[in-house]
Amino acid sequence: MGFYSTRILPALLDMATSGAGTERLRREALAPARGRVLDIGFGTGGNVPFFPPDVVSVVGLDPNPGVERRARRRIRAAAIPIELRIGAGERLPFPDASFDTVVTTLVLCSVGDPAATLAEIRRVLAPGGRYLLLEHGLAPDADVQKWQHRLNPVNRAVFGCSLTRPIGQILTRNGFTFTSSREFFRDDAPKFAAFTTMAQAVPSGSEKAL
């Protein structure tokens, strides 16, 4: 990774994913988290203040070593043990059934292979575990989609993030069933980046056992 990726990009993403609106959504999305948690795309640790009391430990995983300096400050202030690991969602360095909860917040837009990442999430979830997500993606509105496709190359170059991934479809095509889901346009973001999915999901078939 070069200077931009390790030094500039973490600061940009920290600014872009901060603010009262995003913090409110993080708190809501993470409220059902419990037990052993894996936070994929941990970044600079924006989720840290919002893990609820039922969480006993967190492993934060991120592919960019440049996030570590900013993340460590938040980790030191946390009320629960948090371990930061460098690694990719497509190849999780953990045994099967390791976590009660897996979290992604504003991450599926940037992973290189969403299908591989979701397969790994299914693998590491313990029986009865759940996947919590807060993601932005392809809007249902055709006019908004036109702008998303136009701006996608620039957004990917600057932020490493795709605007055109249909989040709900990606999950259901890759072995997950939603147990709850809310889709909406954020009112504090540009329309092209505002369509948001907040959801809980489980590996398909396991919802019968919940």
N, C-alpha and C positions, 0 to 999 in steps of 0.2 A: 504494500500500500504506500502511496506517495504522500507528500506533504499536505496536499489538499484534503485527502481522505482522512488522514489521522489528526490533523490540526485544525483545519478550517471547517470541514463538514460537521464534526461533533458540536461545535459552537452554533452553527447554523440550525442544526436539528434541535438543539436545546431551546433556541429562541422560538422556532416554528412550532414546537410541541409543548410550549409552556402557556401560561395565561389562565385566567379564572375559568373560562369556558372549558378548556381541556382538563383542568384539574377536577372540575365538577364531574365530567364524564369518566375520568379515571376512577374516581371514588365510587361512582355508581357501578361501573363495569367490574371492579375488583371486589365489591361487597360480598359476593358468594364464595370467594376464595377460602380454602381451608387446608390444614395439614401441611404437607410438603409441597412447595410450589416451585415450578420452573417458569421463569420469565424469559422467554425467547425474544431477542432483540432488546436487551436490557438498556442499551444506550447509556445515557448519562444518569440513569436511575430515576427517571421521572415518576415511576410508580411507587417508589419506596415509601413516601409518607402515607400511602393510601391502602396498604395491606391491612385487612381487618384483624381483630384479636384471635380469630380461629386459625390463623396462619402460624405455624410453629417454626418454619425455616424457609428460606428462599435461596435458590440458585439462579443467578442472573447470567445469561449467556449472550455474548455479542461477538460478531466476527471482527470488529474494528478495535484494535488495541488502543487507538487514540481516545476512546471514551473513558479510559480508566481513571485519569486524573480527576475529571469532573464527577464520575460515579463514586469514587472513594469518599468524597465529602459527604454525599448523601448516605452512603453505607455506614459511615461512622456515627451518624446521627440517628440511625434506625434503632427501634426498640426490639427487633428480632434479629437472629443471626442471618446474615446474607453473605453468600459466597459468590464472587465474580469469576467467571470462566470465559476464556476467549474460544469461540468456536462457532460453527455454522448450524443453522436449523436443519439443513438437509442431512447432516451427519451428527446426530446428538451423541455425545460421549458418555452415555448413561445406560445402565442395564434396563431391561424390560421392566415395566410396572414400577418405576421408581418414584412417581409423583402422584399426589392426590389431585393436584390442580396444575394445569398448564395455561399460561397467559401469553397472549400477544396483543400489544397495543400499538397501532400504527406501524405494523411490521410486515404484513403479508404483501404490501405494495412493493417491498424492496427485496424480498428473498429471491434468489436466483431461480429456484424451482419450487413453486408452491405445493405441487403434488408430493414431492419428496419430503418436504417439511411436514405436511399433514400426516403422511405415513409414519414419520418419526414420532409425531405427537401421539398418534394412536398407540404406537409401540410402548412409549414410556409412561402412559397413563395407567395407574393401578386400577384394578376392578372397582367400579363405582366412581371412578374419577371423572372430572369434567374439564372441558376446555372453555376458557373465557376469552372473548375477543372484543376488541374495539378497533375497528378498521374503517378506512375510507376506500372508495372504489368507484366503479363505473355506475353512473347515475341512470335511472330509468327514463329520464327525459331526453328525447332525441336531440334537442337543441343544445343541451348541456353536453351530451356525448360528443357532438361535433367539436366543441371547444376542448374537451378532454383529449380527443385524438390529435387535434392540432398542437396542443401545448405539451403533449406527452414527451416528445423527444427532448425538449428543453428541461422539463421537470426531472426527467431521468438523468440528464447530464449534470444538473445542479445539485439535486437532492438524492439521486440514486433511487427514485421512487416512481412507480407507475401509477397513472391516474385511471387506467382503463381495465383493471381487473374486476370481474363480477364476483364479489366476495361470497355471496350466498351460493351461487352456482358452483364455485370452486370447492366449497366445503361439502356440499351434497354429492358432487361427483367424485369426491375422494374419501368416502367412507364415514362421513359424519352426519348426524341428525341433530337438528336444533331442538332443544327443550324449551328455549325461549329466545325471542329475537325481536329487535326493534330497529327499523330502518327510517332514516330521517335526513333532511338537509340541516346541517349546522347553520345557525344564523350569524356566526362570528368568523366565518371563513369564506373565501371566494367560492362562487357556485361550483366552479370546475373541480374544487378539492373538498367540497362540503358534504357529499353524500356518504353517510356513515352507517355502519352496521354495528350494533352492540348486541351481543348474544352469548348464550350458553349452549354448548354442544357436547354431545357424547358420541363415541364410536357407534356406528349404526348397528342396531341389534341389541346393544347393551341398555338402551332406554327401557326395555321391558323389565329389566331387573332393578330399576331404580325405585 
